């Protein structure tokens, strides 16, 4: 059975990956020509497939942000509990 720390790490890793994808998605949205040129330079014929696989920033950001905020809050509570600091969250 995975520990809370293991679950937090797994969740954090997934959020980081999604955040990186969202970062690329907003670059593609705001700077489409430069982004496409960079993809073409770096990935050649795979550029279109990579661009197509990016999430919709407008559609996915809020869900990602809410999950990230909740994970940080959970981790904060866990750290406070481990330190025996108590208090309200």
N, C-alpha and C positions, 0 to 999 in steps of 0.2 A: 504494500500500500504506500503510495507516494506521500511524502510529508507536505505540509503546507508550503515550506520553502521550495520544494521541487515543483509544486503546482504553480507557485508565483513565478518561478524562473521560466517555466514552460509558457505561461501566459505572457510574461514580459517579452520573451523571445518572439512570440507570434505578433505581439503589438509592435515591436521594433520593425519586423519585416513588413507589416502592413503600413507602418509609418513611412518607411523608405519608399514603398510603392506609391503612397499618396504624395510624397515629395516629388517623385518623378512625374506623377499625373498632373500636379499643378504647374510644374515646369512646362509640360507639354501643352497645357491649356493657355498659359500666359505667354509663352515664347515658342509657338508651334514650329516656325521655320528653323530657328536655331536648334530646337530640340530634335527635330527630324534629321537635320544635318549631322548632329552629334551621334545620333543612333546609327545613321547610315555609315558614318566614318568608323564607328566602333564595331558594328555588327553586320555591316554589309547587307546581304539579302534577307537577313533575319529581322531587320529593322521594323518592317511593317507588322510582323507577328508580335514583336516585343511591345510595340506601341498599342496594338489591339488588345494585348493582355493586361494593360494597366487598368486599375479601377477608375471609376468616375469620382473625381475629387468632390464634386458637389453632392454626389449621392452617398459617398462612403465616409466622408470626414467626420460628420457629427457622431456616427456610431463608434468610430475609432476613438474619438476624443472622450466620449462617455465611458467606454471600456477602460481607457488609459487612466482616466480620473478615478474610477472606481478601484482599479488595481493599486494605484498609488495610495489611496485612502486605506485600503485593506492592509497594505504593507506597513503603513504608518501605525495603524492600530496594533499590528503584530509586534512591531519594534517597541512601541510604548509598553505593551504588555510584558515583553521579554525583559525590559529594563525595570519593570515594576513601578513605573511612574504613575499609572492610573490616570485619573482625570477624565474629562469628557471629550468626545471627538466631534 
